[in-house]
Amino acid sequence: MAERHLLRQMFRHLRPSAAVSGVRGMSTKAINEHTRYYATAATAENCEKEKNYDQWLTLPPFNPNADGCSIGKRLSGQPADAKTTALKWILKCCPHIPRCLVQKLFRLRQIRKESSNMEDKEQRPKRIGAKDLMDIGDRIFLPKSVDGTSPSTTAESRNFFDEKEMEFVRSLELYKDPAIIVINKPPGLPVQGGIGIKRSLDELAAKYLKFDFTESPRLVHRLDRDSSGILVMGRTQLSTTILHSVFREKTFGASNNVCGNKKILQKKYWALVIGSPRRREGLISVPLVKVVLDNGKSERITVAENNNTLSAQHAVTEYRVIASSSRGYSWLELSPLTGRKHQLRVHCAEVLGTPIVGDYKYGWQAHKKLGHHLDSVSDPKWGDEISKVKNDTFALELESGSISDKQFRLHLHCKEMSLPDITQALKYASINSDLDTAEMKSITLEACLPAHMQRSWSLLS
């Protein structure tokens, strides 16, 4: 036994030296081939880890003709950018990711690019900077975590479907094509999730309005929680980027050129207001500014006293009186040419002197005179306990809130909208870089009034 143990120890000491002598006996060419084999294998393994699509958010290959922001600008009559940086391409493909977060990822060197002209396709993606220029076919990889969805949450949302909930959400659909989906938003249902909000339209759309698409619909504009009417969503990243650009360029153009002839995006709201404007129709063009109250606990929008205020935003609204009532109410058609927060509510209350019915935040004094007022000037939260539903259906009290009820619901509804046919624009852009906006078709949408506004209309007719 002692001899066997001694022999084992001798062989253990001899194996490394034998391996070394074996390498020493190899030719230089053989050693190089040996080293290259294992280095290539290790690189390929690392590359596969780099390209693991479960760990990375892969953006579409760069295509200047399919650049959503450029298409949106051309639809708006604005010149498109000649060159595109990595930062711009990410923001165009992922409008839901905050710019500050993308810039932080660049600083941390967590964004990588796979070049289309790489000679060796097995080469790993390289870390890039925000100002690096994009070439046709280049692909960018982002950390999966920035997309805002965890695998467990996504799986849970996909597996849990409620038939009544799905039936309600899909009943809101007004229009659908390969690029967009449009719904008639009910009052009381928030558009976007947040603190204390259990159910929101963006979450419900991701669950029930995907249909046969792999991507979830994305928001491109907002409606106040208590407002109702037309809400447009993009069905893909590209169409969402185009719509973002269209809505942004529309506001930018109206702010700088009120009398511009070209209106690629038109929205018409109906509102029931207290009182009647001095003029039957007109144009409101005043800047708005946000004011913080109660030591930062609340805020409101108001007309800026000085146009030179740094935080002031130019806001433009066209209006006309549709009908007036002897009971002291008027129906207005409001066409916002810009998209500022609470723009229509503030313009009606502070400029026209006719606050919207149910707007207790900006028309508290007028409601107090009518005997309809709250203890607080904040908005009443209809359906505030959305999580407390019966049989998993929504408790929005959609039949309540007309002028015959004790408490008014906000009477503001996005009734009509005209916007470019994004599907046609994408087809044009894929075959021709010169997008002729004169030949572009428009889509006209219309949403019926919610129940409480329809009741008020009948009572005043």
N, C-alpha and C positions, 0 to 999 in steps of 0.2 A: 504493500500500500504506500509505503514511504517512497519507493522508487517511482511508482506511478505519479504521485504528487509532484516529485522532483522533475519528471519529464514534462508534465503540464506547464510548470513554471518556466522551463526552458523554451518550450514552443511559444508561449505567450510573449516572451522577450524577442524571439526570433521573427515573429510575423511582421511587425512594423518595419524592421530592417529589410526583410525580404521584399515587402511592398515598395520600399524606397529604392532598393537595388533594381526592382523590376522597372520602375519609372526611369531610373538612370540608364537602364539598358535600352529604353525607347528612343527612337529618332526624334529630332526636333519637330518634324512634320507630324509625327504621330501624336506628340504631346500637344501640339496646337489643335489638332483635330479633336483630341480628347477633351481639351479645355473648352473649345467652342461648342461641343455637343452639350456639355452640362450647363454652360452659360446660356445657350439658346433655350434649353429646356426650362431653366429657372426664369428667364425673361418671359417666355410664353406663359408660364404658370402665373407670374406676377401680372402679366397683361390681362389674362383671363379674370384675375381678381379685380383689376382696374375696370374691366368692361362688364362686370357683373351688374346686369340691369336691375337686379333687385336692390342693389346698394346705391345706384346712381339714378338721378333724374336726367334722362337724355332728351335734349331739345331737338327739334326737327333740323335736318341739314340746311345750312344757309342757302337761301335762294332769293336774290334781289327782286325777282319778278313776283315772288310770293311773300314779299315783305309786307306784313299786315299794316304797319304804320304808314309805309309809303303809299300803299293802295288807298288807305283812308285819307291821306293828305291829297292825293290826286283826285279823289272823289270830291274833296272839299275845295278843289281849285288851288291848292297850295303846292309849291315845288317840293319834290321829294329829295331826301338826302342823297348825295353822290356816293359817300362811303359810309360803311356801317362798322362800328366798333363792337367788341364783345359785350360791353355793358349795354349798348343799345339793343343788340339782338336778344339778350336775356330779358330785358324789360319789355320788348315787343312780344316775345313768346310767352312770358309769364307776367302779365299785368297784375296778377293777384299777389305777387311777391313784392314787398316794400323795397324801394330803391336803396334805402339805408342798409337793409339786410344784404342785398347783392354786393354793395360796396364793401361791407365788412367781410364777406366771403372772399372777395378779391384781395383784401389786405391780409387775410389769413392764408392765402395761397391755396384755397380749397376748390377752385374752379379750374377745370381742365378742358383742353380742346384736342380733338382728333382731326388732324389736317387731311384734306381730301387728296393732296398731292404727295402723301407719304409713300416713299418707295417700298418700305417694308410695312405691310398692313398689320404685322404682329407687334409693331412698336407701340409702346404704351402711350396714352394721351398725355400731353405736356401741360404743365401749369402755365397759366397765362395771366396777363394784366388786363385791367379794364379798358385800356386804350388800344389794345391789339386789334388790328383790322381783320375782318372776316373775308375769306375767299369762298367761292361757290362750292358747296358740298361739305364745308367744315361742320363738325358737330361739337357741341358743348355739353359737358357733363357737370351736373350740380349734385351736391349731397342730397340724398333722398329726403332727409328730414326737413328741408326747406319747403317742401310741397304742402306741409301742414296736415298731412294725414298719416296716421300710424297704421301698420298692418292690422292690428287688433280692432281698431275703431272701424276701419274700412270693411273688414270682414263682418263685423257685427252689423253695420248699416246695410250691407248687402243681404245678409241672411234674414234680417227682421223686416217683414213686409206686413202691413196691416191693410186688409182689403178695403175697409171703409175710408181709411186715410188716403189710400191710393186713388180711390174713386173720386174723392173730393178734390184732390190736387189736380188730377187729370181733367176734371170737369172745368177747370179754370183756363184750359188751353184755348187760345184764339187762332193761332197760326203756327205752322211748323214747316220748315224746309231743311235741306242739308246743312245750312249755315246758322240759322237762328231758330229759336222757339219763343213764342210770345204768349203771355198769360194775362188774364184780367185779375189783378191782385185785389183780394177782398180787404176791406178796412179792418184794422185791429191786428193784422198779422204782420210781424216785423219782416223786413226784407233780408236782413243780415243778422247773424247770431251775435251774442254779446253777454255781458254779465247779467244773470237773472233771466235770460231768454232761453227757454227750453226747446222751442221749435221755431224755425225761421224758414223763409222761402228758399234760400240758397241750399239749406240742408235737405229740405223736402224735394227740391228739384233734383239734387244729386241722387236721391233715393228712388224717385218715381218717374222722372222725366228724361231718363237716359235712353229709354227704348232700346233700339239695337245698336246704339253708339257705345264705344268703349270709354269715351270721355263724358264727364258730367257737365251739364250746362253751367255757364259762368255769368255772373252779374256784370253788366256794362254801365248801368246807371242805377239810381236809387229813387224810391218813393218813400215819403214819410210813413211811419207806422200806421197812422190813422187816415192817411190818404188811400185812394183806391185807383184802379184803372190799369192802363197798358204798361207792362213791364217786359222789356226785351232782354233776352239772354243769348249769349253765343254758345253754339254747340261744340265748337272746337277751339283750340288755342288760337289758331289763325283768324277765324272769324271774330273771336272776342277781341283780338288786337285791332282788327280793322274797325270794329264798332267803337272801341275806346277812342281811337283816333278821330272817327267821325264826330262823336259827341264832344271831344275836346276841341277840335278845329271849329266846330259850330259855335261854341262859346267864345273861343278866341276871336273868330271873325266878327261876331256880333259886338264884342267889346271894343273892337278897333274900327269898325265900319258899320254903324247903325243902319245906314241907308243902302247896304249892299243888296244887290239884286238876287244873288244866288243863295237859295235856301235849300240845302240838301237834306236837312232834318227839320221837320215841322211838328210841333206838338200843340195840341189844343186841350185846355182844361175847362171843365165847367165847375163853377162855384156859386153857391148861394150865399149872399152877403147881407149884412144888416145895413139898411139905408140904401142910398142910390148915389152914384158918382155925379158930379156937377155936369160933366160932359158924357154923352152917350158912348163915345169911343175916343181912343187916344193912345199915346205912347208914353210909357213910364221909363225914364232913364236916369236912375240915381244909384250911387254906390252904397253898398251895404258893408257893415263891419260887425264883428262879434264882440260882445261885451260880457265880461265875467262878473257874476254877482255872488253874494253871500260867501265871500272869502273862498271863491273857487268851487263852491258846491253846485252852482248852476250857471247857465249861460243863456244868452238870447242874441238874436240878430236884430240890428236896428239900422236906420238910415244914417250914413256917415255925415257929420256936419261939415267936414272939410274934405274936399276931393283929394287933397295931398296926404291924407292919412295913409301910412305905409301899409296897414293891414286891410284897407278898404278894397272891395272888389266891385267892379262895374257890373251892374245888373240892369237888364233891359226887358221890358214886358209890354206887349201890345194887349189892349183890352177892348171889349165892346159889350154893351148891355143887350142881352137876349130878350129879357122880359122883366117887367116891374109889377109889384103887387101893392094893393092899397093897404096891406097889412104892414108895410114898411120893409119889405125884402126885395132884393133884385137878383136876377140870374145873370152872371157874367161869363163870357167866353174869354179865357186868358191864354195868350200865346207867349210863353217865355222864349226869348231869343238867346238868353244865357242860362246856365244851369247852376245857380247859387243856392246854398242851403236856405230853406224857408223863404225863398225869393218871393213867391206869389203871396204867401201869408203876410209878409211884412209890407209889400207894395200895396196890398188891399187895405191893411189896417192903418199904416202910417202915412201913405201917400194919398190914396183915394179917400181915406176916412171911412171906409166901409169894411169892417173886419168880417172874415168868413164865419158863417154860422158853425158853432162847435169849436172854434179856435179860442179856447179860454186863455191861452198863453199870450196872444197878441191882441185879443179883443175882450179882455176881462171886464173893462168898464162898460162897454156896450151890452154885454150879456147881463151885467148886474142891473142895468136899467130895465131890461126885459124880465127880470126876476129869475133869470137862469144864470147862476154864478156858483163857483166853487169856493171852498175855504182857501184854496191855494191857486196861484196863477199858473201852475204847471198843467200840462195836458192831462185830461182824464185817460186812464189806461183801460180802454175797452179790451175785454178778453185778457186781462193782465195775468190771470191764472190759467194760461194756456196749457200748462202741464196737468192741471186738474180737469180732466175731460171725462165724459161718460162714454163707456164703450169705445174708448180710444178715438173719439171724434172731437172736432174742434168746438170749443165753447166761446164763439166769437159774438154771439147775440146779434147776428146780421140783420134781424128785423127791427131792432131798436135804434133810437137816436134821431128820429125825424122831428120836425118842429112841433109835432103834437105830443111829444114825450116830455117827461120831466127834465131829462138831461139830453142835450144835443150831442150828436156825433159830428165830427168834422165833415163838412159838406164840400169836399175838394176831390175832383175825379178827373184823371187823365183820360179823356174821351176819344181823341183822335191822334194818330201819329202817321207821318209819312217819312220813310227813310229809304236809302238806296237798296237795291236788290243785291245783297252781298254775294249770293250764289253766282249771279251773272258776272259780277265784278271779278270774282275769283277765276271764272272760266276765261274771261277776257285777258286777265293778267297772266294766265298760264301759257297763252299762245301769242300774246302781243304785249310788249313792254309799254307801248304808247296807249294809255287808257283814255278813250274818248268819253268823257263824262256826259257829253250831249246825247249819246246813244244809250246811256244807262237807264234802265227802267227803275221805277220807284214802287215800293209796296205801301199801300194805304191800309191802315188798321183802324178799327173802331170797336170800342168796348161799351156795352150798355151800362146804364147807371146802377149803382148798388141799391139795395132795397130801401134803405132809409132815405136816400135822395129821391128815389122814384116816388115815395110816399109824399115827401115834401112838395115835389113838383105837382102831384095830383091835387094836393090841398090848396096850392096857390093858383092853380089854373082856373 
